[in-house]
């Protein structure tokens, strides 16, 4: 099963940085804006995302920026590097989009860019994509992820019906990284503090210990690929939850940058599906 439904080819948008705000010691919000966003519509999905385009050093790109021309005229190794990020919010009136970045010093590409971004800096992007919105007919909701999934979880929680029941579990480094979530009264939010432990270990333990309510669940589980694989197996095999009730995706993988992970992700997903099929067959 693909973790994203088929969608139209993404469109290129030209934006500039409007503002930068540090939300926590390791989370930075960058607001992007510009008239080009008049045609941007992320409203169908709570996990709407865009691909930010980072120029390759020393490469001259067309002005105004034209991704079609880049693909036509430049060799692939000169195309901008892409990084996929959730649209935390979008205001169609001000034409402003908020994007939250996890920042760990000089590590990576997007985090350091966000830390050094200033109003007026250009940022071209492709989008939107997405594939999940809370099912209002579900009996309860399960939303699970690490820091990389926190913006999508926060946006999804805001989409829950007022009378929704939900368990929301987010793994972060420590209490300093917690942010306020606008959750309905029936949502139980659990912040899982990782401390010095490996990414996802405490989160998997917390989900395993969860007492699942009765009724039909709609689940959103995203983050580092290793723990996502464990939780997908838990939900599919141990709890027997059908695929159509799950949105499950490895946003990133330890030891791989975004481009390297995307190059192997489809094969990785197929192996996970094969392992689940074999496990299900053995359990019959």
C-alpha positions as CSV (number, residue, x, y, z in Angstrom):
1,X,0.0,0.0,0.0
2,X,1.3,3.5,-0.8
3,X,1.3,5.8,2.1
4,X,0.2,8.7,-0.2
5,X,-2.8,8.6,-2.6
6,X,-2.3,9.6,-6.2
7,X,-2.3,13.3,-6.7
8,X,-1.8,16.0,-9.3
9,X,1.7,17.1,-10.2
10,X,2.8,19.8,-7.7
11,X,2.9,23.4,-8.8
12,X,5.9,25.7,-8.1
13,X,5.4,28.8,-5.9
14,X,7.7,31.8,-5.3
15,X,7.7,33.1,-1.7
16,X,9.7,35.2,0.6
17,X,10.3,35.0,4.4
18,X,7.8,37.2,6.2
19,X,8.8,36.4,9.8
20,X,10.8,33.9,12.0
21,X,9.9,32.8,15.5
22,X,11.6,30.3,17.8
23,X,8.8,28.3,19.4
24,X,11.0,26.0,21.6
25,X,14.7,25.5,21.9
26,X,14.6,23.2,18.8
27,X,11.5,24.3,16.9
28,X,11.5,27.4,14.6
29,X,8.5,28.7,12.8
30,X,9.1,30.5,9.5
31,X,6.2,32.3,7.9
32,X,6.4,32.5,4.1
33,X,4.3,34.8,1.9
34,X,3.8,36.3,-1.5
35,X,1.3,37.0,-4.2
36,X,2.2,33.7,-5.9
37,X,0.4,31.9,-3.0
38,X,-3.0,33.2,-4.3
39,X,-3.4,29.8,-6.0
40,X,-2.3,27.7,-3.1
41,X,-5.0,25.5,-1.6
42,X,-4.0,23.0,1.2
43,X,-7.5,22.9,2.7
44,X,-8.3,19.3,1.8
45,X,-5.7,17.7,4.1
46,X,-4.7,18.2,7.7
47,X,-1.2,16.9,6.8
48,X,-0.7,19.2,3.7
49,X,2.9,19.5,2.8
50,X,5.2,21.3,0.5
51,X,8.7,20.6,-0.9
52,X,11.1,23.5,-0.2
53,X,13.7,24.1,-2.9
54,X,17.2,24.8,-1.8
55,X,19.5,26.1,-4.5
56,X,22.7,24.2,-5.3
57,X,25.8,26.3,-4.6
58,X,27.1,27.9,-7.8
59,X,24.1,27.1,-10.0
60,X,22.3,29.9,-11.8
61,X,18.5,29.5,-11.9
62,X,16.1,31.3,-14.1
63,X,14.6,34.5,-12.8
64,X,11.7,34.5,-12.1
65,X,12.2,31.0,-10.9
66,X,10.7,28.4,-13.2
67,X,10.9,24.7,-12.1
68,X,9.8,23.5,-15.5
69,X,12.7,25.3,-17.1
70,X,15.1,24.0,-14.5
71,X,14.1,20.4,-15.3
72,X,14.2,21.1,-19.0
73,X,17.6,22.9,-19.2
74,X,19.7,21.7,-16.3
75,X,21.2,18.3,-15.5
76,X,19.5,16.6,-12.5
77,X,22.5,17.1,-10.2
78,X,22.0,20.8,-10.6
79,X,18.3,20.8,-9.6
80,X,17.6,22.3,-6.2
81,X,17.7,20.0,-3.2
82,X,14.3,19.4,-1.8
83,X,13.1,19.0,1.7
84,X,9.5,18.1,2.6
85,X,7.7,20.0,5.3
86,X,4.1,20.2,6.7
87,X,2.1,23.4,6.2
88,X,1.3,24.2,9.8
89,X,-1.2,26.8,8.7
90,X,-2.2,28.9,5.7
91,X,-4.0,32.2,5.6
92,X,-5.6,32.7,2.2
93,X,-6.3,36.4,2.9
94,X,-2.8,37.5,3.9
95,X,-1.3,34.8,1.6
96,X,1.0,33.6,4.4
97,X,2.1,30.0,5.2
98,X,3.6,28.9,8.5
99,X,6.2,26.1,8.4
100,X,7.8,24.6,11.5
101,X,11.3,23.3,11.4
102,X,13.2,21.1,13.9
103,X,16.7,22.6,14.4
104,X,19.7,20.8,15.8
105,X,22.6,23.1,15.2
106,X,24.4,22.8,11.9
107,X,23.0,19.4,11.2
108,X,21.0,19.0,8.0
109,X,20.0,21.6,5.4
110,X,16.5,23.0,6.3
111,X,17.1,23.5,10.0
112,X,20.1,25.7,9.6
113,X,18.4,27.6,6.9
114,X,15.5,28.3,9.2
115,X,17.8,29.4,12.0
116,X,19.4,31.9,9.7
117,X,16.4,33.0,7.7
118,X,15.5,36.7,7.7
119,X,12.5,38.6,6.3
120,X,12.8,39.1,2.6
121,X,14.8,35.9,2.0
122,X,13.5,34.0,-1.0
123,X,12.1,30.4,-0.8
124,X,10.7,28.6,-3.8
125,X,8.5,25.5,-3.1
126,X,6.5,22.8,-4.8
127,X,3.1,21.7,-3.6
128,X,0.8,21.0,-2.1
129,X,0.6,17.4,-1.3
130,X,-1.2,15.5,1.5
131,X,-3.4,12.5,2.2
132,X,-4.9,12.6,5.7
133,X,-7.7,14.4,7.5
134,X,-9.4,13.1,10.6
135,X,-12.5,11.0,9.7
136,X,-15.4,12.6,11.5
137,X,-17.3,9.3,11.5
138,X,-14.5,7.4,13.4
139,X,-15.3,6.4,17.0
140,X,-11.9,7.6,18.2
141,X,-8.6,8.8,16.8
142,X,-5.0,7.9,17.4
143,X,-2.3,10.4,16.5
144,X,1.3,9.4,17.1
145,X,4.6,10.9,16.1
146,X,8.0,12.5,16.9
147,X,9.1,16.1,16.4
148,X,9.0,15.8,12.6
149,X,5.3,14.9,12.8
150,X,4.3,17.4,15.4
151,X,3.2,20.1,13.0
152,X,1.0,17.7,11.1
153,X,-0.4,16.3,14.4
154,X,-1.0,19.9,15.7
155,X,-2.9,20.8,12.5
156,X,-4.8,17.5,12.6
157,X,-5.9,17.9,16.2
158,X,-7.3,21.3,15.3
159,X,-9.5,19.5,12.7
160,X,-11.0,17.0,15.1
161,X,-14.7,17.4,15.8
162,X,-15.6,19.1,19.1
163,X,-17.0,15.8,20.4
164,X,-14.1,13.6,19.2
165,X,-12.3,11.1,21.4
166,X,-8.6,10.9,20.7
167,X,-5.3,9.7,22.1
168,X,-2.4,12.0,21.0
169,X,1.1,10.8,21.8
170,X,4.1,12.9,20.7
171,X,7.7,12.0,21.5
172,X,10.1,15.0,22.1
173,X,13.4,15.4,23.8
174,X,12.1,16.9,27.0
175,X,9.5,19.2,28.5
176,X,11.1,22.3,27.0
177,X,10.0,21.1,23.5
178,X,6.3,20.9,24.4
179,X,3.9,23.2,22.5
180,X,0.3,24.1,23.2
181,X,-2.2,21.9,21.2
182,X,-5.7,23.1,20.5
183,X,-7.4,19.8,21.2
184,X,-11.0,19.0,22.0
185,X,-12.0,18.1,25.5
186,X,-12.2,14.4,24.6
187,X,-8.6,14.3,23.4
188,X,-5.9,13.0,25.8
189,X,-2.5,14.5,24.9
190,X,0.6,12.6,26.2
191,X,4.1,14.1,25.8
192,X,6.6,11.3,25.8
193,X,10.0,12.6,26.8
194,X,12.8,10.8,25.1
195,X,15.7,12.1,27.2
196,X,18.9,10.4,26.1
197,X,17.1,7.3,24.8
198,X,16.9,6.3,21.1
199,X,14.3,8.0,18.9
200,X,11.0,6.2,19.1
201,X,11.7,3.6,21.8
202,X,9.7,5.4,24.5
203,X,7.0,6.2,22.0
204,X,6.5,2.6,21.0
205,X,6.4,1.6,24.6
206,X,3.7,4.2,25.3
207,X,1.5,3.1,22.5
208,X,1.9,-0.6,23.5
209,X,0.8,0.3,27.0
210,X,-2.2,2.2,25.7
211,X,-5.6,0.8,26.5
212,X,-7.4,1.0,23.1
213,X,-11.0,2.2,23.3
214,X,-13.7,0.1,21.6
215,X,-15.1,1.1,18.2
216,X,-13.5,2.1,14.9
217,X,-10.2,4.0,15.1
218,X,-8.7,6.3,12.6
219,X,-5.0,6.4,13.1
220,X,-2.2,8.8,12.0
221,X,1.4,7.5,12.8
222,X,4.3,9.3,11.3
223,X,8.0,10.0,12.1
224,X,11.3,8.1,12.0
225,X,10.9,5.0,9.8
226,X,12.2,2.5,12.4
227,X,9.5,3.2,15.1
228,X,6.8,3.8,12.4
229,X,7.5,0.2,11.2
230,X,7.1,-1.2,14.7
231,X,3.9,0.7,15.3
232,X,2.4,-0.2,11.9
233,X,3.0,-3.9,12.7
234,X,1.4,-3.4,16.2
235,X,-1.7,-1.8,14.7
236,X,-2.0,-4.1,11.7
237,X,-1.1,-7.4,13.3
238,X,-1.7,-7.1,17.0
239,X,-4.8,-4.9,16.9
240,X,-6.1,-6.0,13.5
241,X,-6.7,-2.5,12.2
242,X,-7.5,-2.4,8.4
243,X,-5.2,-0.4,6.2
244,X,-8.0,2.0,5.2
245,X,-8.2,3.2,8.8
246,X,-4.4,4.1,8.9
247,X,-2.2,6.9,7.7
248,X,1.3,5.6,8.3
249,X,4.5,6.9,6.9
250,X,8.2,7.2,7.7
251,X,8.9,10.9,7.3
252,X,12.6,10.3,7.8
253,X,15.2,7.6,8.6
254,X,18.1,7.6,11.0
255,X,21.4,7.8,9.0
256,X,19.7,9.1,5.8
257,X,19.1,12.6,4.5
258,X,15.8,13.4,2.9
259,X,16.9,12.7,-0.7
260,X,18.6,9.4,0.2
261,X,15.5,8.2,2.2
262,X,13.1,9.1,-0.7
263,X,15.2,7.1,-3.1
264,X,14.7,3.9,-1.1
265,X,11.4,4.6,0.6
266,X,9.1,2.8,-1.9
267,X,11.2,-0.4,-1.7
268,X,11.3,-0.1,2.1
269,X,7.5,0.2,2.2
270,X,7.1,-2.9,0.0
271,X,9.3,-4.9,2.3
272,X,7.3,-3.8,5.3
273,X,4.0,-4.9,3.5
274,X,5.6,-8.3,2.7
275,X,6.7,-8.8,6.2
276,X,3.2,-7.9,7.5
277,X,1.6,-10.3,5.0
278,X,3.9,-13.1,6.1
279,X,3.2,-12.4,9.8
280,X,-0.5,-12.3,9.2
281,X,-0.4,-15.7,7.4
282,X,1.7,-17.3,10.1
283,X,-0.9,-16.1,12.7
284,X,-3.8,-17.8,11.0
